Amino acid sequence: TDTLNPKDLPAGKTTQAQIVEDTGFGVDFSFDCTGNVDVMRSALECAHRGWGTSVVIGVAAAGKEISSRPFQLVTGRKWMGTAFGGWKSRPQVPMLVDLYMDGELKIDEYITHTMKFSQINEAFDLLHKGECLRVVLTF
C-alpha cells in the first residue's frame, strides 16, 4: 500500500495527477469517504482510463454539487455512488439485524450521538456538518 500526502506535492500539482503519474495510468478503484465534492472529483480523475471505477461513499453537505469534465467519463471511467454499502433494505436488512444480534456485526462503536426523536432536525444538522458519525434517535 502506498500513501500520498497532498501537502507534500509540488506547488500546482494535484493529488490526482500525482496518483496517475505514480501508477502509470490511474487506479482500478478509488473511493471517496469524505463527502468533500473536490475529493469526489479527484477520486474520479485518478481512476484508470478505460475501466477505472470511482465510488462516492461520503455524503456531501446539503446543497453541494459535484462536477467534472465529460472527458473523464467518455474515456471509460465509471462514477457511482453507494448508500448503506450497497445493501438493499427489504431483502437484506433483516440479515444484518440477525448478524448484529448475534454479535457478528459491530455497530455500537460507530454511534457518536444519541438524541430524542424531537431533536431529529438537529441530528441531521450534525450529520450534514460532518460533526458526527451516526446518531441513534430515541422515542
N, CA, C and O atoms as CSV, one atom per row, in Angstrom:
chain,resi,resn,atom,element,x,y,z
A,1,THR,N,N,0.846,-1.184,0.000
A,1,THR,CA,C,0.000,0.000,0.000
A,1,THR,C,C,0.884,1.238,0.000
A,1,THR,O,O,1.843,1.342,0.764
A,2,ASP,N,N,0.543,2.151,-0.857
A,2,ASP,CA,C,1.271,3.412,-0.921
A,2,ASP,C,C,0.415,4.513,-0.324
A,2,ASP,O,O,-0.814,4.431,-0.317
A,3,THR,N,N,1.073,5.534,0.171
A,3,THR,CA,C,0.353,6.686,0.705
A,3,THR,C,C,0.832,7.948,0.012
A,3,THR,O,O,1.928,7.997,-0.545
A,4,LEU,N,N,-0.006,8.955,0.059
A,4,LEU,CA,C,0.311,10.226,-0.572
A,4,LEU,C,C,-0.241,11.332,0.307
A,4,LEU,O,O,-1.433,11.355,0.613
A,5,ASN,N,N,0.620,12.241,0.710
A,5,ASN,CA,C,0.186,13.398,1.481
A,5,ASN,C,C,0.127,14.590,0.530
A,5,ASN,O,O,1.167,15.044,0.052
A,6,PRO,N,N,-1.069,15.105,0.249
A,6,PRO,CA,C,-1.190,16.230,-0.680
A,6,PRO,C,C,-0.354,17.444,-0.277
A,6,PRO,O,O,0.030,18.243,-1.131
A,7,LYS,N,N,-0.074,17.585,1.011
A,7,LYS,CA,C,0.732,18.721,1.472
A,7,LYS,C,C,2.178,18.624,1.000
A,7,LYS,O,O,2.894,19.625,0.978
A,8,ASP,N,N,2.611,17.417,0.621
A,8,ASP,CA,C,3.989,17.219,0.178
A,8,ASP,C,C,4.165,17.389,-1.328
A,8,ASP,O,O,5.284,17.277,-1.830
A,9,LEU,N,N,3.089,17.655,-2.052
A,9,LEU,CA,C,3.175,17.793,-3.507
A,9,LEU,C,C,3.776,19.136,-3.897
A,9,LEU,O,O,3.637,20.117,-3.166
A,10,PRO,N,N,4.444,19.183,-5.047
A,10,PRO,CA,C,4.951,20.470,-5.538
A,10,PRO,C,C,3.795,21.434,-5.791
A,10,PRO,O,O,2.676,21.006,-6.072
A,11,ALA,N,N,4.058,22.704,-5.693
A,11,ALA,CA,C,3.020,23.718,-5.921
A,11,ALA,C,C,2.382,23.511,-7.292
A,11,ALA,O,O,3.075,23.342,-8.295
A,12,GLY,N,N,1.058,23.528,-7.315
A,12,GLY,CA,C,0.320,23.415,-8.565
A,12,GLY,C,C,0.028,21.995,-9.010
A,12,GLY,O,O,-0.731,21.804,-9.960
A,13,LYS,N,N,0.603,20.991,-8.360
A,13,LYS,CA,C,0.357,19.602,-8.757
A,13,LYS,C,C,-0.819,19.054,-7.966
A,13,LYS,O,O,-0.852,19.159,-6.740
A,14,THR,N,N,-1.779,18.470,-8.664
A,14,THR,CA,C,-2.959,17.934,-7.996
A,14,THR,C,C,-2.695,16.520,-7.493
A,14,THR,O,O,-1.811,15.817,-7.982
A,15,THR,N,N,-3.476,16.137,-6.520
A,15,THR,CA,C,-3.377,14.786,-5.976
A,15,THR,C,C,-3.616,13.755,-7.072
A,15,THR,O,O,-2.873,12.782,-7.196
A,16,GLN,N,N,-4.668,13.980,-7.872
A,16,GLN,CA,C,-4.996,13.005,-8.902
A,16,GLN,C,C,-3.893,12.894,-9.956
A,16,GLN,O,O,-3.626,11.800,-10.453
A,17,ALA,N,N,-3.253,14.006,-10.300
A,17,ALA,CA,C,-2.149,13.958,-11.268
A,17,ALA,C,C,-0.985,13.141,-10.713
A,17,ALA,O,O,-0.354,12.378,-11.445
A,18,GLN,N,N,-0.705,13.299,-9.432
A,18,GLN,CA,C,0.382,12.536,-8.813
A,18,GLN,C,C,0.051,11.047,-8.785
A,18,GLN,O,O,0.916,10.213,-9.051
A,19,ILE,N,N,-1.198,10.711,-8.463
A,19,ILE,CA,C,-1.597,9.297,-8.420
A,19,ILE,C,C,-1.486,8.672,-9.807
A,19,ILE,O,O,-0.978,7.560,-9.950
A,20,VAL,N,N,-1.959,9.380,-10.823
A,20,VAL,CA,C,-1.860,8.868,-12.195
A,20,VAL,C,C,-0.392,8.684,-12.578
A,20,VAL,O,O,-0.033,7.683,-13.198
A,21,GLU,N,N,0.446,9.637,-12.216
A,21,GLU,CA,C,1.881,9.531,-12.515
A,21,GLU,C,C,2.511,8.338,-11.795
A,21,GLU,O,O,3.284,7.587,-12.391
A,22,ASP,N,N,2.182,8.168,-10.523
A,22,ASP,CA,C,2.778,7.090,-9.730
A,22,ASP,C,C,2.334,5.703,-10.187
A,22,ASP,O,O,3.092,4.740,-10.069
A,23,THR,N,N,1.115,5.594,-10.705
A,23,THR,CA,C,0.566,4.288,-11.072
A,23,THR,C,C,0.689,3.989,-12.559
A,23,THR,O,O,0.446,2.859,-12.982
A,24,GLY,N,N,1.051,4.955,-13.335
A,24,GLY,CA,C,1.142,4.763,-14.776
A,24,GLY,C,C,-0.077,5.295,-15.501
A,24,GLY,O,O,0.046,6.116,-16.410
A,25,PHE,N,N,-1.244,4.836,-15.109
A,25,PHE,CA,C,-2.468,5.280,-15.784
A,25,PHE,C,C,-3.627,5.539,-14.829
A,25,PHE,O,O,-4.721,5.875,-15.283
A,26,GLY,N,N,-3.429,5.399,-13.555
A,26,GLY,CA,C,-4.506,5.590,-12.590
A,26,GLY,C,C,-4.833,4.291,-11.875
A,26,GLY,O,O,-4.270,3.240,-12.181
A,27,VAL,N,N,-5.736,4.375,-10.930
A,27,VAL,CA,C,-6.090,3.223,-10.099
A,27,VAL,C,C,-7.325,2.516,-10.646
A,27,VAL,O,O,-8.156,3.127,-11.318
A,28,ASP,N,N,-7.435,1.234,-10.353
A,28,ASP,CA,C,-8.611,0.482,-10.787
A,28,ASP,C,C,-9.857,0.927,-10.028
A,28,ASP,O,O,-10.942,1.025,-10.601
A,29,PHE,N,N,-9.690,1.194,-8.733
A,29,PHE,CA,C,-10.809,1.621,-7.894
A,29,PHE,C,C,-10.371,2.782,-7.012
A,29,PHE,O,O,-9.279,2.763,-6.445
A,30,SER,N,N,-11.218,3.779,-6.901
A,30,SER,CA,C,-10.994,4.871,-5.950
A,30,SER,C,C,-12.281,5.071,-5.168
A,30,SER,O,O,-13.376,4.814,-5.670
A,31,PHE,N,N,-12.136,5.528,-3.946
A,31,PHE,CA,C,-13.284,5.700,-3.064
A,31,PHE,C,C,-13.183,7.048,-2.373
A,31,PHE,O,O,-12.123,7.416,-1.867
A,32,ASP,N,N,-14.281,7.780,-2.352
A,32,ASP,CA,C,-14.335,8.995,-1.542
A,32,ASP,C,C,-15.250,8.723,-0.367
A,32,ASP,O,O,-16.431,8.421,-0.543
A,33,CYS,N,N,-14.711,8.831,0.815
A,33,CYS,CA,C,-15.494,8.640,2.039
A,33,CYS,C,C,-15.648,9.942,2.802
A,33,CYS,O,O,-16.200,9.947,3.902
A,34,THR,N,N,-15.172,11.047,2.243
A,34,THR,CA,C,-15.121,12.309,2.977
A,34,THR,C,C,-16.385,13.138,2.863
A,34,THR,O,O,-16.726,13.879,3.785
A,35,GLY,N,N,-17.085,13.023,1.742
A,35,GLY,CA,C,-18.218,13.913,1.499
A,35,GLY,C,C,-17.793,15.258,0.933
A,35,GLY,O,O,-18.633,16.136,0.738
A,36,ASN,N,N,-16.516,15.432,0.668
A,36,ASN,CA,C,-15.994,16.673,0.098
A,36,ASN,C,C,-16.070,16.563,-1.423
A,36,ASN,O,O,-15.461,15.669,-2.010
A,37,VAL,N,N,-16.817,17.471,-2.070
A,37,VAL,CA,C,-17.040,17.358,-3.511
A,37,VAL,C,C,-15.747,17.494,-4.316
A,37,VAL,O,O,-15.642,16.921,-5.400
A,38,ASP,N,N,-14.771,18.231,-3.817
A,38,ASP,CA,C,-13.490,18.328,-4.516
A,38,ASP,C,C,-12.751,16.989,-4.488
A,38,ASP,O,O,-12.101,16.607,-5.461
A,39,VAL,N,N,-12.858,16.290,-3.370
A,39,VAL,CA,C,-12.232,14.971,-3.263
A,39,VAL,C,C,-12.967,13.969,-4.151
A,39,VAL,O,O,-12.342,13.083,-4.733
A,40,MET,N,N,-14.286,14.102,-4.259
A,40,MET,CA,C,-15.047,13.220,-5.152
A,40,MET,C,C,-14.535,13.345,-6.583
A,40,MET,O,O,-14.337,12.346,-7.275
A,41,ARG,N,N,-14.326,14.579,-7.011
A,41,ARG,CA,C,-13.814,14.811,-8.367
A,41,ARG,C,C,-12.403,14.247,-8.508
A,41,ARG,O,O,-12.088,13.606,-9.510
A,42,SER,N,N,-11.566,14.479,-7.522
A,42,SER,CA,C,-10.198,13.949,-7.565
A,42,SER,C,C,-10.200,12.428,-7.657
A,42,SER,O,O,-9.399,11.840,-8.384
A,43,ALA,N,N,-11.108,11.797,-6.912
A,43,ALA,CA,C,-11.188,10.333,-6.936
A,43,ALA,C,C,-11.547,9.830,-8.330
A,43,ALA,O,O,-11.000,8.827,-8.790
A,44,LEU,N,N,-12.461,10.519,-9.002
A,44,LEU,CA,C,-12.802,10.129,-10.375
A,44,LEU,C,C,-11.605,10.318,-11.292
A,44,LEU,O,O,-11.289,9.443,-12.098
A,45,GLU,N,N,-10.951,11.441,-11.172
A,45,GLU,CA,C,-9.879,11.787,-12.102
A,45,GLU,C,C,-8.613,10.956,-11.911
A,45,GLU,O,O,-7.743,10.959,-12.782
A,46,CYS,N,N,-8.494,10.245,-10.792
A,46,CYS,CA,C,-7.333,9.363,-10.626
A,46,CYS,C,C,-7.674,7.919,-10.980
A,46,CYS,O,O,-6.816,7.041,-10.886
A,47,ALA,N,N,-8.922,7.663,-11.386
A,47,ALA,CA,C,-9.311,6.318,-11.816
A,47,ALA,C,C,-8.727,6.038,-13.205
A,47,ALA,O,O,-8.595,6.944,-14.028
A,48,HIS,N,N,-8.390,4.802,-13.446
A,48,HIS,CA,C,-7.751,4.380,-14.695
A,48,HIS,C,C,-8.658,4.626,-15.895
A,48,HIS,O,O,-9.836,4.268,-15.880
A,49,ARG,N,N,-8.098,5.240,-16.933
A,49,ARG,CA,C,-8.850,5.420,-18.175
A,49,ARG,C,C,-9.186,4.054,-18.759
A,49,ARG,O,O,-8.335,3.166,-18.820
A,50,GLY,N,N,-10.421,3.897,-19.182
A,50,GLY,CA,C,-10.833,2.653,-19.812
A,50,GLY,C,C,-11.648,1.758,-18.910
A,50,GLY,O,O,-12.616,1.149,-19.366
A,51,TRP,N,N,-11.284,1.659,-17.629
A,51,TRP,CA,C,-12.035,0.765,-16.758
A,51,TRP,C,C,-12.057,1.168,-15.286
A,51,TRP,O,O,-12.684,0.475,-14.485
A,52,GLY,N,N,-11.419,2.228,-14.909
A,52,GLY,CA,C,-11.398,2.622,-13.501
A,52,GLY,C,C,-12.781,2.971,-12.980
A,52,GLY,O,O,-13.600,3.561,-13.684
A,53,THR,N,N,-13.022,2.597,-11.743
A,53,THR,CA,C,-14.300,2.875,-11.093
A,53,THR,C,C,-14.059,3.732,-9.863
A,53,THR,O,O,-13.201,3.423,-9.036
A,54,SER,N,N,-14.814,4.804,-9.751
A,54,SER,CA,C,-14.745,5.675,-8.581
A,54,SER,C,C,-16.083,5.610,-7.854
A,54,SER,O,O,-17.137,5.826,-8.452
A,55,VAL,N,N,-16.030,5.312,-6.567
A,55,VAL,CA,C,-17.243,5.146,-5.773
A,55,VAL,C,C,-17.343,6.268,-4.746
A,55,VAL,O,O,-16.429,6.477,-3.948
A,56,VAL,N,N,-18.458,6.985,-4.775
A,56,VAL,CA,C,-18.737,8.040,-3.800
A,56,VAL,C,C,-19.491,7.400,-2.641
A,56,VAL,O,O,-20.594,6.880,-2.812
A,57,ILE,N,N,-18.885,7.445,-1.468
A,57,ILE,CA,C,-19.484,6.882,-0.264
A,57,ILE,C,C,-19.884,8.000,0.693
A,57,ILE,O,O,-20.960,7.957,1.289
A,58,GLY,N,N,-19.022,8.994,0.837
A,58,GLY,CA,C,-19.286,10.103,1.746
A,58,GLY,C,C,-20.454,10.951,1.279
A,58,GLY,O,O,-20.680,11.106,0.079
A,59,VAL,N,N,-21.182,11.490,2.217
A,59,VAL,CA,C,-22.344,12.327,1.911
A,59,VAL,C,C,-21.929,13.790,1.993
A,59,VAL,O,O,-21.446,14.256,3.025
A,60,ALA,N,N,-22.125,14.503,0.893
A,60,ALA,CA,C,-21.761,15.920,0.844
A,60,ALA,C,C,-22.742,16.755,1.655
A,60,ALA,O,O,-23.871,16.337,1.913
A,61,ALA,N,N,-22.299,17.924,2.045
A,61,ALA,CA,C,-23.163,18.861,2.764
A,61,ALA,C,C,-24.343,19.246,1.877
A,61,ALA,O,O,-24.249,19.200,0.651
A,62,ALA,N,N,-25.432,19.618,2.494
A,62,ALA,CA,C,-26.641,20.000,1.768
A,62,ALA,C,C,-26.337,21.108,0.766
A,62,ALA,O,O,-25.651,22.077,1.089
A,63,GLY,N,N,-26.851,20.957,-0.448
A,63,GLY,CA,C,-26.697,21.970,-1.473
A,63,GLY,C,C,-25.424,21.877,-2.290
A,63,GLY,O,O,-25.271,22.610,-3.267
A,64,LYS,N,N,-24.510,21.001,-1.919
A,64,LYS,CA,C,-23.257,20.854,-2.669
A,64,LYS,C,C,-23.500,20.052,-3.943
A,64,LYS,O,O,-24.343,19.156,-3.972
A,65,GLU,N,N,-22.754,20.382,-4.996
A,65,GLU,CA,C,-22.857,19.668,-6.262
A,65,GLU,C,C,-21.474,19.200,-6.688
A,65,GLU,O,O,-20.473,19.862,-6.416
A,66,ILE,N,N,-21.427,18.048,-7.362
A,66,ILE,CA,C,-20.159,17.561,-7.886
A,66,ILE,C,C,-20.123,17.798,-9.389
A,66,ILE,O,O,-21.154,17.789,-10.062
A,67,SER,N,N,-18.924,18.007,-9.897
A,67,SER,CA,C,-18.787,18.221,-11.332
A,67,SER,C,C,-17.439,17.692,-11.795
A,67,SER,O,O,-16.496,17.562,-11.015
A,68,SER,N,N,-17.378,17.397,-13.061
A,68,SER,CA,C,-16.133,17.011,-13.696
A,68,SER,C,C,-16.310,17.198,-15.192
A,68,SER,O,O,-17.423,17.416,-15.670
A,69,ARG,N,N,-15.231,17.114,-15.916
A,69,ARG,CA,C,-15.315,17.238,-17.366
A,69,ARG,C,C,-15.864,15.936,-17.950
A,69,ARG,O,O,-15.493,14.858,-17.487
A,70,PRO,N,N,-16.740,16.012,-18.956
A,70,PRO,CA,C,-17.284,14.800,-19.578
A,70,PRO,C,C,-16.195,13.846,-20.073
A,70,PRO,O,O,-16.396,12.631,-20.092
A,71,PHE,N,N,-15.049,14.389,-20.471
A,71,PHE,CA,C,-13.932,13.565,-20.931
A,71,PHE,C,C,-13.592,12.473,-19.922
A,71,PHE,O,O,-13.205,11.369,-20.305
A,72,GLN,N,N,-13.737,12.780,-18.635
A,72,GLN,CA,C,-13.402,11.804,-17.597
A,72,GLN,C,C,-14.269,10.550,-17.706
A,72,GLN,O,O,-13.827,9.455,-17.361
A,73,LEU,N,N,-15.500,10.712,-18.183
A,73,LEU,CA,C,-16.414,9.574,-18.287
A,73,LEU,C,C,-16.388,8.920,-19.665
A,73,LEU,O,O,-16.452,7.695,-19.765
A,74,VAL,N,N,-16.294,9.715,-20.725
A,74,VAL,CA,C,-16.328,9.122,-22.068
A,74,VAL,C,C,-15.061,8.320,-22.365
A,74,VAL,O,O,-15.017,7.585,-23.352
A,75,THR,N,N,-14.053,8.449,-21.543
A,75,THR,CA,C,-12.842,7.642,-21.721
A,75,THR,C,C,-12.933,6.318,-20.963
A,75,THR,O,O,-11.933,5.614,-20.823
A,76,GLY,N,N,-14.119,5.980,-20.479
A,76,GLY,CA,C,-14.344,4.658,-19.909
A,76,GLY,C,C,-14.378,4.559,-18.406
A,76,GLY,O,O,-14.602,3.475,-17.866
A,77,ARG,N,N,-14.163,5.654,-17.720
A,77,ARG,CA,C,-14.257,5.597,-16.258
A,77,ARG,C,C,-15.716,5.437,-15.846
A,77,ARG,O,O,-16.630,5.817,-16.577
A,78,LYS,N,N,-15.912,4.871,-14.668
A,78,LYS,CA,C,-17.265,4.723,-14.141
A,78,LYS,C,C,-17.329,5.461,-12.806
A,78,LYS,O,O,-16.463,5.285,-11.949
A,79,TRP,N,N,-18.360,6.287,-12.637
A,79,TRP,CA,C,-18.561,7.070,-11.409
A,79,TRP,C,C,-19.872,6.619,-10.806
A,79,TRP,O,O,-20.918,6.718,-11.447
A,80,MET,N,N,-19.829,6.133,-9.599
A,80,MET,CA,C,-21.048,5.628,-8.975
A,80,MET,C,C,-21.078,5.989,-7.497
A,80,MET,O,O,-20.063,6.355,-6.906
A,81,GLY,N,N,-22.251,5.878,-6.926
A,81,GLY,CA,C,-22.413,6.129,-5.504
A,81,GLY,C,C,-22.985,4.904,-4.829
A,81,GLY,O,O,-23.509,4.002,-5.481
A,82,THR,N,N,-22.878,4.885,-3.533
A,82,THR,CA,C,-23.444,3.778,-2.785
A,82,THR,C,C,-24.018,4.303,-1.476
A,82,THR,O,O,-23.472,5.220,-0.863
A,83,ALA,N,N,-25.100,3.719,-1.073
A,83,ALA,CA,C,-25.706,4.044,0.219
A,83,ALA,C,C,-25.805,2.750,1.013
A,83,ALA,O,O,-26.155,1.702,0.469
A,84,PHE,N,N,-25.506,2.827,2.254
A,84,PHE,CA,C,-25.583,1.662,3.134
A,84,PHE,C,C,-24.714,0.517,2.625
A,84,PHE,O,O,-25.045,-0.651,2.829
A,85,GLY,N,N,-23.604,0.843,1.964
A,85,GLY,CA,C,-22.706,-0.191,1.471
A,85,GLY,C,C,-23.286,-1.012,0.341
A,85,GLY,O,O,-22.776,-2.090,0.036
A,86,GLY,N,N,-24.340,-0.526,-0.282
A,86,GLY,CA,C,-24.959,-1.247,-1.382
A,86,GLY,C,C,-26.018,-2.243,-0.943
A,86,GLY,O,O,-26.575,-2.961,-1.774
A,87,TRP,N,N,-26.299,-2.296,0.339
A,87,TRP,CA,C,-27.310,-3.230,0.838
A,87,TRP,C,C,-28.699,-2.782,0.411
A,87,TRP,O,O,-28.997,-1.588,0.381
A,88,LYS,N,N,-29.535,-3.740,0.083
A,88,LYS,CA,C,-30.928,-3.472,-0.279
A,88,LYS,C,C,-31.792,-3.726,0.947
A,88,LYS,O,O,-31.722,-4.792,1.560
A,89,SER,N,N,-32.602,-2.743,1.296
A,89,SER,CA,C,-33.290,-2.789,2.588
A,89,SER,C,C,-34.242,-3.963,2.763
A,89,SER,O,O,-34.125,-4.692,3.748
A,90,ARG,N,N,-35.152,-4.169,1.871
A,90,ARG,CA,C,-36.170,-5.197,2.107
A,90,ARG,C,C,-35.577,-6.604,2.209
A,90,ARG,O,O,-35.876,-7.304,3.177
A,91,PRO,N,N,-34.767,-7.044,1.276
A,91,PRO,CA,C,-34.290,-8.426,1.383
A,91,PRO,C,C,-33.082,-8.627,2.301
A,91,PRO,O,O,-32.873,-9.733,2.801
A,92,GLN,N,N,-32.277,-7.572,2.534
A,92,GLN,CA,C,-31.014,-7.802,3.223
A,92,GLN,C,C,-30.911,-7.232,4.628
A,92,GLN,O,O,-30.109,-7.725,5.421
A,93,VAL,N,N,-31.683,-6.225,4.965
A,93,VAL,CA,C,-31.575,-5.640,6.304
A,93,VAL,C,C,-31.933,-6.640,7.403
A,93,VAL,O,O,-31.272,-6.639,8.442
A,94,PRO,N,N,-32.951,-7.497,7.228
A,94,PRO,CA,C,-33.200,-8.487,8.285
A,94,PRO,C,C,-31.975,-9.362,8.579
A,94,PRO,O,O,-31.733,-9.725,9.730
A,95,MET,N,N,-31.210,-9.697,7.548
A,95,MET,CA,C,-29.997,-10.478,7.754
A,95,MET,C,C,-28.974,-9.669,8.562
A,95,MET,O,O,-28.295,-10.215,9.432
A,96,LEU,N,N,-28.869,-8.370,8.272
A,96,LEU,CA,C,-27.944,-7.521,9.021
A,96,LEU,C,C,-28.348,-7.437,10.489
A,96,LEU,O,O,-27.492,-7.449,11.374
A,97,VAL,N,N,-29.646,-7.352,10.746
A,97,VAL,CA,C,-30.136,-7.320,12.130
A,97,VAL,C,C,-29.739,-8.608,12.844
A,97,VAL,O,O,-29.282,-8.574,13.986
A,98,ASP,N,N,-29.915,-9.736,12.172
A,98,ASP,CA,C,-29.526,-11.013,12.777
A,98,ASP,C,C,-28.028,-11.045,13.084
A,98,ASP,O,O,-27.622,-11.506,14.151
A,99,LEU,N,N,-27.214,-10.560,12.159
A,99,LEU,CA,C,-25.765,-10.529,12.392
A,99,LEU,C,C,-25.417,-9.642,13.581
A,99,LEU,O,O,-24.544,-9.983,14.380
A,100,TYR,N,N,-26.098,-8.504,13.700
A,100,TYR,CA,C,-25.863,-7.605,14.832
A,100,TYR,C,C,-26.277,-8.278,16.142
A,100,TYR,O,O,-25.537,-8.252,17.125
A,101,MET,N,N,-27.456,-8.873,16.143
A,101,MET,CA,C,-27.959,-9.509,17.364
A,101,MET,C,C,-27.066,-10.677,17.797
A,101,MET,O,O,-26.960,-10.972,18.987
A,102,ASP,N,N,-26.429,-11.334,16.835
A,102,ASP,CA,C,-25.526,-12.444,17.148
A,102,ASP,C,C,-24.116,-11.969,17.504
A,102,ASP,O,O,-23.239,-12.784,17.793
A,103,GLY,N,N,-23.897,-10.643,17.484
A,103,GLY,CA,C,-22.593,-10.087,17.826
A,103,GLY,C,C,-21.557,-10.183,16.714
A,103,GLY,O,O,-20.374,-9.938,16.947
A,104,GLU,N,N,-21.991,-10.535,15.510
A,104,GLU,CA,C,-21.059,-10.670,14.387
A,104,GLU,C,C,-20.879,-9.367,13.613
A,104,GLU,O,O,-19.925,-9.234,12.846
A,105,LEU,N,N,-21.768,-8.417,13.801
A,105,LEU,CA,C,-21.699,-7.137,13.101
A,105,LEU,C,C,-21.584,-6.037,14.141
A,105,LEU,O,O,-22.473,-5.862,14.974
A,106,LYS,N,N,-20.487,-5.300,14.089
A,106,LYS,CA,C,-20.256,-4.241,15.070
A,106,LYS,C,C,-20.913,-2.951,14.594
A,106,LYS,O,O,-20.680,-2.503,13.471
A,107,ILE,N,N,-21.716,-2.373,15.434
A,107,ILE,CA,C,-22.395,-1.117,15.107
A,107,ILE,C,C,-22.194,-0.089,16.212
A,107,ILE,O,O,-21.981,1.092,15.939
A,108,ASP,N,N,-22.261,-0.538,17.449
A,108,ASP,CA,C,-22.277,0.380,18.591
A,108,ASP,C,C,-21.112,1.364,18.604
A,108,ASP,O,O,-21.290,2.521,18.984
A,109,GLU,N,N,-19.921,0.922,18.195
A,109,GLU,CA,C,-18.776,1.829,18.253
A,109,GLU,C,C,-18.839,2.953,17.229
A,109,GLU,O,O,-18.053,3.898,17.305
A,110,TYR,N,N,-19.762,2.866,16.270
A,110,TYR,CA,C,-19.905,3.927,15.264
A,110,TYR,C,C,-20.959,4.962,15.652
A,110,TYR,O,O,-21.111,5.978,14.974
A,111,ILE,N,N,-21.673,4.712,16.721
A,111,ILE,CA,C,-22.702,5.648,17.179
A,111,ILE,C,C,-22.030,6.720,18.028
A,111,ILE,O,O,-21.482,6.431,19.092
A,112,THR,N,N,-22.079,7.955,17.548
A,112,THR,CA,C,-21.417,9.043,18.262
A,112,THR,C,C,-22.388,9.899,19.063
A,112,THR,O,O,-21.970,10.623,19.966
A,113,HIS,N,N,-23.675,9.826,18.747
A,113,HIS,CA,C,-24.671,10.646,19.435
A,113,HIS,C,C,-25.965,9.852,19.627
A,113,HIS,O,O,-26.355,9.058,18.771
A,114,THR,N,N,-26.613,10.080,20.753
A,114,THR,CA,C,-27.959,9.573,20.999
A,114,THR,C,C,-28.817,10.780,21.332
A,114,THR,O,O,-28.491,11.556,22.230
A,115,MET,N,N,-29.926,10.937,20.596
A,115,MET,CA,C,-30.774,12.120,20.761
A,115,MET,C,C,-32.236,11.702,20.766
A,115,MET,O,O,-32.594,10.630,20.279
A,116,LYS,N,N,-33.076,12.569,21.325
A,116,LYS,CA,C,-34.518,12.325,21.309
A,116,LYS,C,C,-35.061,12.559,19.901
A,116,LYS,O,O,-34.514,13.352,19.135
A,117,PHE,N,N,-36.145,11.855,19.573
A,117,PHE,CA,C,-36.730,11.995,18.243
A,117,PHE,C,C,-37.113,13.445,17.959
A,117,PHE,O,O,-37.056,13.889,16.813
A,118,SER,N,N,-37.496,14.170,18.981
A,118,SER,CA,C,-37.860,15.581,18.789
A,118,SER,C,C,-36.660,16.420,18.333
A,118,SER,O,O,-36.834,17.553,17.885
A,119,GLN,N,N,-35.450,15.873,18.445
A,119,GLN,CA,C,-34.233,16.575,18.027
A,119,GLN,C,C,-33.741,16.100,16.655
A,119,GLN,O,O,-32.576,16.295,16.309
A,120,ILE,N,N,-34.619,15.487,15.890
A,120,ILE,CA,C,-34.208,14.897,14.618
A,120,ILE,C,C,-33.562,15.917,13.681
A,120,ILE,O,O,-32.590,15.599,12.995
A,121,ASN,N,N,-34.092,17.134,13.648
A,121,ASN,CA,C,-33.502,18.149,12.768
A,121,ASN,C,C,-32.085,18.504,13.200
A,121,ASN,O,O,-31.215,18.725,12.358
A,122,GLU,N,N,-31.855,18.560,14.497
A,122,GLU,CA,C,-30.502,18.823,14.992
A,122,GLU,C,C,-29.566,17.661,14.644
A,122,GLU,O,O,-28.390,17.867,14.347
A,123,ALA,N,N,-30.103,16.444,14.687
A,123,ALA,CA,C,-29.301,15.272,14.320
A,123,ALA,C,C,-28.869,15.356,12.856
A,123,ALA,O,O,-27.712,15.093,12.528
A,124,PHE,N,N,-29.801,15.720,11.985
A,124,PHE,CA,C,-29.451,15.868,10.569
A,124,PHE,C,C,-28.441,16.993,10.370
A,124,PHE,O,O,-27.540,16.882,9.538
A,125,ASP,N,N,-28.589,18.065,11.126
A,125,ASP,CA,C,-27.618,19.163,11.028
A,125,ASP,C,C,-26.209,18.678,11.381
A,125,ASP,O,O,-25.242,19.019,10.700
A,126,LEU,N,N,-26.099,17.884,12.445
A,126,LEU,CA,C,-24.794,17.336,12.837
A,126,LEU,C,C,-24.205,16.474,11.720
A,126,LEU,O,O,-23.016,16.563,11.412
A,127,LEU,N,N,-25.051,15.642,11.121
A,127,LEU,CA,C,-24.585,14.787,10.031
A,127,LEU,C,C,-24.133,15.616,8.838
A,127,LEU,O,O,-23.069,15.367,8.271
A,128,HIS,N,N,-24.938,16.600,8.457
A,128,HIS,CA,C,-24.604,17.434,7.300
A,128,HIS,C,C,-23.331,18.246,7.523
A,128,HIS,O,O,-22.580,18.501,6.581
A,129,LYS,N,N,-23.092,18.649,8.762
A,129,LYS,CA,C,-21.884,19.419,9.075
A,129,LYS,C,C,-20.659,18.522,9.248
A,129,LYS,O,O,-19.535,19.011,9.361
A,130,GLY,N,N,-20.882,17.213,9.268
A,130,GLY,CA,C,-19.770,16.290,9.483
A,130,GLY,C,C,-19.297,16.251,10.918
A,130,GLY,O,O,-18.143,15.914,11.183
A,131,GLU,N,N,-20.181,16.594,11.858
A,131,GLU,CA,C,-19.803,16.653,13.269
A,131,GLU,C,C,-20.156,15.387,14.036
A,131,GLU,O,O,-19.955,15.322,15.249
A,132,CYS,N,N,-20.675,14.392,13.350
A,132,CYS,CA,C,-20.950,13.114,13.996
A,132,CYS,C,C,-20.864,12.011,12.955
A,132,CYS,O,O,-20.895,12.270,11.752
A,133,LEU,N,N,-20.756,10.792,13.429
A,133,LEU,CA,C,-20.688,9.659,12.521
A,133,LEU,C,C,-22.076,9.047,12.340
A,133,LEU,O,O,-22.563,8.928,11.216
A,134,ARG,N,N,-22.707,8.662,13.438
A,134,ARG,CA,C,-24.064,8.118,13.404
A,134,ARG,C,C,-24.826,8.593,14.637
A,134,ARG,O,O,-24.259,8.760,15.717
A,135,VAL,N,N,-26.125,8.807,14.445
A,135,VAL,CA,C,-27.000,9.243,15.533
A,135,VAL,C,C,-28.086,8.195,15.726
A,135,VAL,O,O,-28.669,7.710,14.756
A,136,VAL,N,N,-28.356,7.848,16.973
A,136,VAL,CA,C,-29.497,6.999,17.300
A,136,VAL,C,C,-30.566,7.906,17.879
A,136,VAL,O,O,-30.302,8.687,18.794
A,137,LEU,N,N,-31.782,7.799,17.339
A,137,LEU,CA,C,-32.909,8.584,17.843
A,137,LEU,C,C,-33.747,7.713,18.765
A,137,LEU,O,O,-34.080,6.576,18.432
A,138,THR,N,N,-34.083,8.261,19.929
A,138,THR,CA,C,-34.921,7.529,20.884
A,138,THR,C,C,-36.296,8.176,20.955
A,138,THR,O,O,-36.437,9.376,20.719
A,139,PHE,N,N,-37.294,7.390,21.276
A,139,PHE,CA,C,-38.675,7.884,21.373
A,139,PHE,C,C,-39.060,8.085,22.813
A,139,PHE,O,O,-40.184,8.496,23.100
